[in-house]
């Protein structure tokens, strides 16, 4: 994917990247760096408000551009730049801007980054709320129809989890050539110096409170899991970190019970390495879990559920323990906390997993070869995706006309506003 000039990638983002607040932000930053290392210029565009914890993209040479929804100024802006590729960081952005990109710069390869499979996360949430297992009807929701349609309309979709690659191919029958496995990408997987078992104390859980599975995990800990651990370890504390804690979360702060709401973590490495065990009792969700990646990176064994470990486990097993009931999670946490040999084995397993699963060097060539092949044969690639052509014809027309109607309505309202 090269030309005489520096190739340009424009990313249309749902929010400005917050790598220290969410796994999605961490992943987006790694994708940006992937393109930069291949010699690309990157511009990040978003209609979201600037957030307090956002990463300053200018520090890595990435330009920022504020855009508006349902506004043709986007068309003029992107047409003038004529990017080689455009990436949407969630399917809703493809719905909003995909037809504009196709119209303004049809030669640009269109990439969707799923972050995680929204349809799977939604199906698991609704099934959890009803107390039932996920079934075909839950997976075949309206949200799923929209998300899979966006995948077909794009030239390539980055999928973060091998489990979700399998789901997309086997359940939703998405062709393999439209999908690219792209997990968390670490440029350095070598373990640094890390405090040992005796230098650490207490438990940690961490996660952005705006993400529903994280809030549910805190509730589960507070209501059922932590009392069991605390009964066995009366001096132990659970340190709960995460961006944007709502009042209902801070209200759970209880020093007498060692249940401590800490809020935003300025330095994830520091707080993770102070803890002996990371707890991530996730009852639902999708994608890969940034908190569990951080636990591996900083040598902190973890206890999580099958949902938490999904897509992150190597052949050497989980770097900690997996359990799915309150009692089993509590017992697993106590075992890791009290057994130095088990703890050390889990820590070393985590370091090995980083190298096997998330080393950028292991994935770079494959990802780039697939992107390059599509770019080189873009017309042929699109002609072989008849479902995508069909969906673009119908969906883009309806979305385009809706967008133009909203824009016209907005302009009319502005003109008729009294002075």
ZAKOLZA-487614 format. One line per field, with one value per residue (C-alpha): x, y, z. Coordinates in Angstrom, 2 decimals. Layout:
c1 (X|...);
c2 (Y|...);
c3 (Z|...);
***
This chain:
c1 (0.00|2.41|2.52|4.84|3.24|2.72|-0.56|-3.33|-5.70|-8.68|-10.30|-13.89|-14.21|-17.21|-15.22|-11.71|-9.36|-8.91|-6.32|-6.12|-9.91|-11.07|-9.92|-11.48|-9.28|-6.20|-6.93|-7.57|-4.23|-2.46|-4.15|-3.08|0.49|0.30|-0.38|2.17|4.87|4.02|4.65|1.09|-0.19|-3.21|-6.02|-8.55|-11.99|-14.88|-18.16|-17.78|-16.93|-13.34|-13.09|-10.91|-9.02|-8.45|-5.02|-3.26|-2.90|-0.72|2.08|2.41|1.95|-1.76|-3.97|-7.38|-10.43|-13.87|-16.74|-20.52|-23.27|-25.63|-23.57|-22.19|-19.11|-17.73|-18.08|-16.15|-13.44|-12.79|-13.05|-10.33|-8.03|-8.64|-7.52|-6.21|-8.22|-11.02|-11.63|-14.89|-14.33|-17.86|-20.58|-22.78|-20.13|-20.21|-23.99|-23.63|-20.65|-20.15|-22.29|-20.56|-17.13|-18.20|-19.58|-16.67|-13.71|-14.81|-11.23|-10.50|-10.49|-13.18|-12.28|-14.54|-13.01|-15.62|-13.93|-16.05|-19.07|-21.92|-24.52|-22.91|-22.56|-26.19|-27.46|-25.58|-26.84|-30.49|-30.16|-28.48|-31.29|-33.85|-31.86|-31.62|-28.84|-28.07|-30.06|-30.41|-33.20|-31.04|-28.14|-30.38|-31.45|-32.04|-28.67|-27.05|-28.70|-27.28|-23.81|-23.47|-24.75|-21.99|-19.41|-20.63|-20.57|-16.93|-13.93|-12.41|-13.36|-10.85|-12.14|-10.50|-11.32|-10.88|-14.15|-15.94|-14.28|-15.74|-19.17|-19.25|-18.31|-20.33|-23.47|-23.77|-22.08|-19.77|-17.10|-13.60|-12.06|-14.07|-12.61|-9.17|-8.19|-6.61|-6.26|-4.56|-1.15|1.80|5.07|6.90|5.83|8.95|8.20|9.86|10.78|7.68|7.05|6.97|4.27|5.41|5.73|2.07|-1.14|-4.89|-7.13|-7.88|-10.63|-10.59|-12.81|-14.61|-17.92|-19.68|-19.30|-22.27|-20.43|-17.93|-20.68|-22.38|-19.05|-18.71|-22.25|-21.57|-18.40|-20.12|-23.22|-21.89|-18.23|-16.33|-18.17|-16.98|-13.38|-13.46|-14.77|-11.69|-9.29|-10.57|-7.66|-7.86|-9.03|-10.55|-9.36|-11.84|-10.56|-12.29|-13.06|-16.39|-17.76|-21.42|-22.86|-24.42|-20.89|-19.17|-22.03|-20.72|-17.44|-17.16|-13.81|-15.14|-15.59|-12.38|-14.48|-12.73|-13.87|-10.72|-12.00|-9.64|-6.21|-3.49|-1.00|-2.45|0.97|1.47|-1.91|-1.91|1.56|0.67|-2.15|-1.63|-4.72|-6.97|-10.68|-12.80|-16.11|-17.77|-21.25|-21.62|-19.77|-17.75|-14.38|-11.10|-10.75|-8.19|-8.07|-6.98|-4.35|-3.03|-3.00|-0.79|1.47|2.08|2.45|-0.82|-2.61|-6.35|-9.61|-12.25|-15.16|-15.37|-16.72|-13.73|-11.17|-12.82|-10.40|-7.49|-6.28|-3.24|-2.48|-0.62|-3.89|-5.26|-2.78|-4.77|-8.04|-11.42|-14.67|-18.29|-20.18|-19.80|-18.44|-16.05|-14.74|-14.15|-12.34|-10.18|-9.31|-8.32|-6.17|-4.22|-3.88|-2.56|-0.46|2.87|3.69|0.29|0.57|4.03|2.96|0.02|2.22|4.68|1.78|0.57|3.94|4.02|0.48|1.42|4.09|1.97|-1.32|-0.62|2.84|2.57|5.48|3.48|0.47|1.85|2.85|-0.44|-2.63|-0.67|-0.62|-4.41|-4.85|-2.36|-4.02|-7.44|-6.07|-4.28|-7.37|-10.07|-12.46|-12.31|-12.68|-15.84|-17.33|-16.99|-18.95|-22.37|-24.21|-22.20|-23.08|-26.75|-26.74|-24.89|-27.43|-30.41|-29.02|-26.91|-29.86|-32.09|-29.31|-28.22|-31.70|-32.31|-29.02|-29.79|-33.29|-31.93|-29.34|-31.97|-34.29|-31.47|-30.62|-34.26|-34.62|-31.54|-32.94|-36.31|-34.89|-36.01|-33.20);
c2 (0.00|2.63|5.56|8.42|10.53|9.60|7.65|9.16|7.42|9.31|7.79|8.75|8.24|7.86|9.50|10.90|8.06|7.55|4.74|5.09|4.94|2.13|-0.88|0.71|3.78|1.65|-0.37|2.68|4.17|0.92|0.92|4.51|3.61|0.58|2.86|5.46|2.78|1.80|5.38|6.65|10.08|9.87|12.34|11.60|13.18|13.09|14.88|14.15|16.75|16.81|14.69|15.32|12.04|12.03|11.26|14.22|12.81|15.72|14.26|11.39|13.52|12.86|15.78|16.25|17.53|18.27|17.24|17.65|15.09|15.45|18.23|18.34|20.21|16.72|15.78|18.83|18.33|14.66|15.06|17.68|15.49|12.41|9.83|6.41|4.78|5.72|3.83|3.93|2.98|1.64|0.51|3.51|5.77|3.77|4.21|7.95|8.66|5.62|6.92|10.28|8.63|6.48|9.52|11.88|9.48|6.16|4.94|5.02|1.63|1.58|-0.14|-0.89|-1.41|-3.21|-2.53|-5.50|-7.24|-4.97|-7.57|-10.19|-7.78|-6.70|-10.28|-11.25|-8.22|-8.83|-12.55|-11.78|-9.41|-12.11|-14.84|-17.02|-18.26|-16.51|-18.02|-17.46|-14.93|-12.83|-12.91|-12.00|-8.64|-5.43|-4.26|-7.35|-6.68|-3.16|-4.24|-7.10|-4.82|-2.32|-5.12|-6.04|-2.40|-2.02|-3.48|-4.91|-5.21|-5.46|-8.01|-8.00|-11.54|-14.96|-15.98|-13.14|-14.02|-17.49|-16.11|-13.78|-16.55|-19.43|-17.74|-14.68|-16.29|-13.33|-14.24|-14.63|-12.20|-9.34|-9.97|-9.44|-10.72|-7.77|-8.17|-5.80|-5.04|-4.59|-3.30|-4.59|-7.80|-8.26|-8.20|-5.40|-5.44|-6.14|-6.35|-9.92|-11.69|-10.37|-6.78|-6.65|-6.54|-6.21|-6.74|-4.47|-4.13|-1.49|-0.37|2.58|3.01|4.10|0.51|-1.46|-4.79|-3.02|-1.53|-4.92|-6.45|-3.87|-4.62|-8.36|-7.83|-5.57|-7.69|-11.24|-11.86|-9.39|-10.28|-13.89|-12.81|-10.30|-12.91|-15.04|-12.06|-9.39|-7.03|-7.23|-4.32|-4.10|-1.01|-0.07|2.19|3.53|6.66|8.46|6.85|7.92|8.83|5.37|3.91|6.30|5.64|2.07|3.30|1.50|1.67|-0.53|-3.34|-2.55|-1.73|1.38|3.43|5.14|6.63|7.58|5.93|8.39|5.55|2.12|0.47|1.76|0.73|-2.62|-3.51|-2.62|-5.19|-8.90|-10.08|-8.48|-9.33|-9.14|-10.94|-10.13|-11.58|-10.40|-8.43|-8.99|-8.23|-8.35|-6.89|-4.12|-4.60|-8.21|-7.22|-4.68|-7.34|-9.53|-6.62|-5.63|-9.13|-9.26|-12.64|-12.35|-14.08|-13.74|-15.53|-17.43|-14.21|-12.25|-14.74|-15.18|-14.64|-13.88|-17.30|-19.02|-22.75|-22.36|-21.63|-18.59|-16.40|-16.84|-18.69|-18.79|-19.19|-18.29|-18.35|-16.07|-18.82|-20.18|-16.68|-15.95|-19.26|-18.68|-15.19|-16.55|-19.30|-16.86|-14.39|-16.94|-19.35|-17.87|-20.74|-20.63|-16.84|-16.94|-19.59|-17.40|-14.33|-16.13|-17.53|-13.98|-12.83|-15.79|-15.05|-11.47|-12.73|-15.47|-13.56|-9.85|-9.23|-6.70|-8.37|-11.62|-9.96|-7.02|-8.84|-10.76|-7.69|-5.57|-8.22|-8.47|-4.70|-4.37|-7.11|-5.48|-2.05|-3.47|-5.31|-3.04|-3.09|-6.88|-7.25|-5.14|-6.91|-10.24|-8.81|-8.71|-8.58|-5.47|-3.87|-4.59|-3.23|-0.10|0.55|0.41|1.52|4.37|5.79|5.81|7.05|9.65|11.06|11.03|12.85|15.41|15.93|16.55|18.97|20.87|20.98|22.34|25.04|26.02|26.30|28.54|30.80|31.17|31.89|35.33|37.87);
c3 (0.00|-1.13|-3.50|-4.30|-1.58|2.03|2.19|4.31|6.73|8.12|11.19|11.94|15.67|17.94|20.76|21.12|22.17|25.91|26.19|29.98|30.44|28.16|26.17|23.08|23.49|24.07|20.97|18.80|19.80|18.89|15.45|14.86|15.74|13.42|10.45|11.51|11.72|8.14|7.00|6.90|7.82|10.15|10.80|13.55|13.13|15.56|16.28|20.01|22.61|23.82|26.96|30.04|29.75|25.99|24.57|22.97|19.46|18.39|20.54|18.05|14.94|14.40|13.36|14.99|13.16|14.55|12.28|12.41|11.98|9.01|7.49|3.95|5.18|5.90|2.22|1.07|3.69|2.99|-0.79|-0.73|1.35|-0.88|1.71|0.74|3.52|5.92|9.17|11.16|14.77|15.32|12.95|13.87|12.35|9.13|9.02|9.51|7.26|5.01|2.14|2.34|2.09|-0.85|-2.64|-1.89|-2.24|-3.77|-4.25|-0.51|1.15|3.84|7.10|10.06|13.48|15.57|18.96|20.03|18.55|19.65|18.67|20.92|23.84|23.45|23.20|26.34|28.25|27.37|28.12|31.46|32.40|31.61|33.35|30.25|27.99|24.72|21.86|18.10|18.56|20.89|18.41|15.46|16.85|14.95|16.26|14.73|11.37|11.38|12.48|9.98|7.19|8.04|7.83|4.34|3.20|4.24|2.43|5.59|9.25|12.08|14.60|18.02|19.16|17.56|19.21|17.41|14.09|14.52|15.46|12.45|10.04|11.49|12.80|10.57|7.51|6.87|4.27|5.70|3.19|4.72|8.19|9.68|13.13|14.90|18.68|21.10|19.60|21.96|20.58|23.68|25.41|27.52|31.26|33.15|36.81|38.84|42.60|43.86|45.86|49.25|48.01|47.01|48.98|48.52|45.50|42.54|39.98|37.28|34.42|32.87|34.73|31.53|30.31|31.70|32.23|34.51|36.68|36.92|38.02|40.82|41.98|41.97|43.98|46.49|46.98|46.98|46.15|48.34|51.60|51.13|50.56|53.41|55.83|55.18|54.99|57.44|56.72|52.93|50.80|47.34|45.45|42.72|39.94|36.85|34.90|35.24|38.44|38.91|42.34|42.65|42.45|44.86|47.30|47.64|49.17|52.54|54.40|57.22|54.73|52.82|49.74|48.45|45.44|44.14|40.87|38.06|38.12|37.09|36.64|35.85|36.09|39.63|41.04|39.24|40.51|44.08|44.06|44.53|42.62|39.99|40.11|36.95|37.54|34.21|33.80|30.20|27.56|24.41|22.87|24.79|28.26|28.69|32.45|32.00|29.45|31.96|34.67|32.46|31.50|35.09|36.52|38.48|38.40|37.84|38.59|35.90|34.26|30.99|29.44|30.75|29.48|26.08|23.21|25.55|26.64|25.12|25.20|28.49|30.31|32.08|34.02|37.21|37.68|35.93|37.88|37.21|40.53|43.53|45.75|43.11|42.31|46.01|46.54|43.46|44.70|48.12|46.57|44.40|47.26|49.76|47.66|46.48|44.11|42.41|42.18|40.60|38.09|37.08|36.74|34.45|32.41|31.87|30.56|28.16|26.96|26.04|23.67|22.12|21.72|21.60|20.17|17.35|15.60|15.35|13.69|11.71|8.51|8.25|8.86|6.44|3.73|3.86|3.73|0.89|-1.15|-0.83|-1.74|-4.77|-6.03|-4.62|-7.60|-7.87|-4.08|-4.13|-7.15|-5.34|-2.38|-4.03|-0.70|0.14|-3.21|-2.63|0.91|-0.14|-2.89|-0.54|2.79|1.46|-0.42|2.66|4.98|2.45|2.02|5.77|6.38|3.69|5.09|8.61|7.22|5.23|8.24|10.42|7.92|7.55|11.34|11.47|8.75|10.44|13.91|15.17|15.57);
***
